[in-house]
Amino acid sequence: MHFMLKLNSINLIPSVLFLFLIVGFSACESNSKTKITPRAKWQTLRVSASAYNSTSSQTEGNPKITAWGDTLKPTMKVIAVSRDLIRKGLDYNTQVRIEGMEGIFFVKDKMHHRWKNKIDIYMGEDVQKARNWGRKRVIIRYLIPQDSIPLNK
């Protein structure tokens, strides 16, 4: 009898291990589904907007490299921002919607210190498109991450 009990408990070991693996993997899957994501809100701002290209006549150094070190490609939706806007939350890689333009642009470049409340929209190598844009006052909306833990007041 003692021998049979021992034999049965040995046969149970693979079943118990299998059960622990199933429970463990299902717990991991459940945790990934309940992952907390940070909240964000769109901030609105009126700015002056011009356009720029990746041509050597419009920049110092390599015209395809941004001030943050990204390499520009003509199809990218990128803007440069004046440094005062960085302090307002338009930091590197911030998502931006521009009135009158489709899609989401990303902050990938920054402008000289002399500019204030201004964005520069990247238009690849199409100089005529940039000239046609000219300078405009536009409303932009940009995504500001919010703390995921609400403040208790």
C-alpha positions in Angstrom: 0.0 0.0 0.0 2.8 2.4 0.9 4.4 1.6 -2.5 1.2 2.3 -4.4 0.7 5.7 -2.6 4.3 6.6 -3.6 3.7 5.6 -7.2 0.4 7.6 -7.4 2.1 10.7 -6.0 4.9 10.4 -8.6 2.2 10.2 -11.3 0.6 13.3 -9.9 3.8 15.4 -10.2 3.5 16.1 -13.9 -0.2 17.0 -13.6 0.5 19.4 -10.7 3.4 21.0 -12.6 1.2 21.4 -15.7 -1.5 23.0 -13.6 1.0 25.5 -12.1 2.2 26.4 -15.6 -1.3 27.1 -16.9 -2.2 29.2 -13.9 1.1 31.1 -14.1 0.8 31.9 -17.8 -2.8 33.0 -17.5 -1.8 35.3 -14.6 0.9 36.9 -16.8 -1.6 37.3 -19.7 -4.1 39.0 -17.4 -1.5 41.4 -16.1 -0.5 42.6 -19.6 -4.2 43.3 -20.4 -4.6 45.4 -17.3 -1.5 47.5 -17.9 -1.9 51.1 -16.7 -1.3 53.6 -19.6 -0.6 57.2 -18.9 -3.4 59.6 -19.7 -2.9 62.6 -22.0 -4.8 65.7 -23.1 -4.6 67.9 -26.1 -3.5 71.5 -25.4 -4.4 74.3 -27.9 -2.1 77.1 -28.8 -2.0 79.9 -31.5 1.4 80.2 -33.1 3.1 81.6 -36.1 4.0 78.9 -38.7 6.4 78.9 -41.6 7.9 76.0 -43.6 11.4 74.7 -44.1 13.2 72.3 -46.3 16.3 70.1 -46.0 18.5 72.2 -48.3 21.9 73.5 -47.5 20.9 77.1 -48.1 18.4 76.9 -45.2 20.6 75.5 -42.5 24.1 75.3 -41.0 25.8 71.9 -41.3 24.0 68.8 -42.6 20.5 69.9 -43.8 19.1 66.4 -43.1 20.1 66.3 -39.4 17.9 68.0 -36.8 19.0 69.8 -33.7 18.1 66.7 -31.7 20.1 64.5 -34.1 17.3 62.8 -36.1 17.8 62.2 -39.8 15.1 63.8 -41.9 13.5 62.1 -44.8 11.2 64.0 -47.3 8.0 62.1 -46.4 8.3 62.7 -42.6 5.7 64.8 -40.8 8.0 66.9 -38.7 8.1 70.3 -37.1 10.7 72.5 -35.5 9.6 74.6 -32.5 10.9 77.8 -31.0 12.6 77.1 -27.6 9.9 78.9 -25.6 7.4 76.3 -26.9 9.6 73.5 -25.5 9.0 74.9 -22.1 5.3 74.9 -22.7 5.3 71.1 -23.4 6.2 70.9 -27.1 9.2 68.8 -26.3 11.0 66.2 -28.5 8.6 63.7 -30.1 5.5 65.5 -29.0 2.5 64.8 -31.3 1.0 67.9 -32.9 -2.0 68.6 -35.1 -1.8 71.7 -37.3 -4.9 73.6 -38.4 -5.3 73.3 -42.2 -3.0 70.2 -42.5 -3.8 66.5 -42.3 -2.2 64.0 -40.0 -0.1 64.2 -36.9 3.3 65.9 -36.9 6.2 65.1 -34.5 8.5 67.7 -32.8 11.9 66.6 -34.1 13.8 69.9 -34.4 14.2 73.1 -32.5 14.8 76.6 -33.8 17.3 79.4 -33.0 16.8 81.2 -29.6 15.7 84.4 -31.4 12.3 82.9 -32.4 9.3 83.0 -30.1 5.9 81.3 -30.3 6.8 79.8 -33.7 6.8 76.5 -35.5 8.5 75.5 -38.7 6.8 72.8 -40.7 9.2 70.4 -42.6 8.3 70.1 -46.3 11.1 67.8 -47.4 13.0 69.1 -50.4 9.9 70.8 -52.1 11.0 74.4 -51.8 8.0 75.6 -53.9 5.6 74.0 -51.5 7.3 75.7 -48.6 7.1 79.1 -50.4 3.4 78.6 -51.1 2.8 77.9 -47.4 4.6 81.2 -46.5 3.9 82.4 -43.0 0.6 82.0 -41.2 -0.9 82.2 -37.8 -2.4 78.8 -37.0 -3.9 76.9 -34.2 -2.1 73.8 -33.1 -3.1 71.1 -30.7 -0.4 69.1 -29.0 -0.5 66.1 -26.7 0.5 66.6 -23.1 1.0 63.4 -21.1 -0.8 63.5 -17.7 0.1 61.7 -14.5 -1.8 58.4 -14.4 -2.5 58.9 -10.7 -5.2 61.5 -10.1 -4.6 64.1 -7.4 -7.0 64.0 -4.4 -8.2 67.4 -3.5 
